[in-house]
Amino acid sequence: PGWLAGRWGLNLLNNFMSRLYMIQREDSAMAATLEDFMSGLRKRNPGEPEFHQAVEEVAFYVLPYMQDHPHYAQHRILERMTEPDRVIAFRVCWEDDAGNVRVNRGFRVQNNNAIGPYKGGLRFHPTVTLSVLKFLAFEQTFKNSLTGLPMGGGKGGANFNPKGKSDHEVMRFCQAFMTELHRHIGPHTDVPAGDIGVGAREIGYLFGQHKRIANEFTGILTGKGLEYGGSLIRNEATGYGTVYMMQAMLAVKNDSVEGKCCVVSGSGNVATYAVEKINHMGGKVVTLSDSSGFVHDPDGIDSAKLEWVKELKTVRRGRISEYADEFTGATYHAGNRPWGVPCDLAFPCATQNELSEQEAKTLLSNGCSGVSEGANMPTDKDGVRAFLDAKILYAPSKAANAGGVAVSGLEMSQNSVRISWTEDDLQEKLTTIMQTIHDQCSEYGREQDGHINYLKGANIAGFIKVADAMLAYGVI
Ligand code: NDP
């Protein structure tokens, strides 16, 4: 009868409305929890915007997960993870070629060693601050966990600018930096690597100074030269891994990098090896950049051009603008970033917050359907939201660029047992690790409509392993 159908309809509507109300209440309770957590963190760490940004991105996903698994909250695991185990800051004094005394500030942030010795790069760049290094060390903790290898998270560096310095000046700086850092690192304690401004040259000087002071030859750094304990494919690993991650995401959609037009930023270690792997896979890269501008080469940056770029950056230490003078058809765009160039896939490989919301929207409106982050936190908070809302393939840095630290972990293993694996062995291990990272992100990031939120997946999967180890140790 009509009145029964009417009541049934009314009940359905009531149920729907109260469910909606509960969801809204849960959402606003969760927003309040996040805001509570973040306001405490901001108060304890004033003036550290990059650190706040990195923590908020993790807390946004981990707090709801912890509501369903309350033992983590009872033991204040997220509060403990966001308080670094140790922050070391020190003066670095050195003499330039003219005999002037120069003073810089050095740091090592030892964030968390629950699952292994602290591990993470050293950055030499004028923009280095405690906030930047705390964000990087925090991110590193989750990234290292995702690799499945026994490595904790750390990061360090100095506000030293290697650009324009002679080799001798860089050497003297590295020696002064290591003279203090050596007290705090060791193969079972903390094993740094390279990052922005710290490449093969700097690692050589740093390792040499440690060997001299400690009078021992041990694996206290990774990214070393092959002659003195380095691993094959360490240089290539971050850039290659970033592209493997993209390939793994595309494979879920029965697609691949082959034939895709790609925009890459940066022109350092990560960017150049990302280009190399995209070329191997049959894609075409049309941009590279540095902090002064970007080059656009519609014909593609093939392997011969790429070799020229590697020589430009690592031997002549020149600027990317020179590319446009060398290759006809290429143009240089001073003071701009490459995100306005239409592409299928984007690989930000330069630095943090180099891709804004507006630039993310430009990429999307130009048809970009996949982003894999080679740099650490290259997309700003609103840019990330734009990618997530558009439901494109988006691999966050802590998953996408984990290949570098993974091969660093393999370098540590080789150093411990004094063996060297072959290139084939290492390639196989790297591809397996990247696929496993992809699969962990899928497991924890799959949404009800089947879309994979890789950011959510990476944050939760990275969190669980470290959190469970911390629980096992009790209150320390
Ligand atoms: P490099 O020093 O080799 O290259 C850095 C590149 O980024 C250069 O082209 C540099 O240009 C550019 N860059 C630096 N700062 C800025 C800026 N403020 N604005 C625009 N461009 C900038 O460093 P890597 O390639 O090693 O590192 C790049 C990114 O990848 C970083 O975010 C790093 O943390 C991350 N990463 C690196 C790993 C590695 O194994 N090396 C591992 C995991 C992540 P310029 O020469 O003008 O400064």
Residues whose N, C-alpha, C, O or C-beta is under 5 A from the ligand:
A	BS01	NDP	G194 D195 I196 G197 T238 G266 S267 G268 N269 V270 A271 S289 D290 S291 S292 C349 A350 T351 Q352 G374 A375 N376 N401 G404
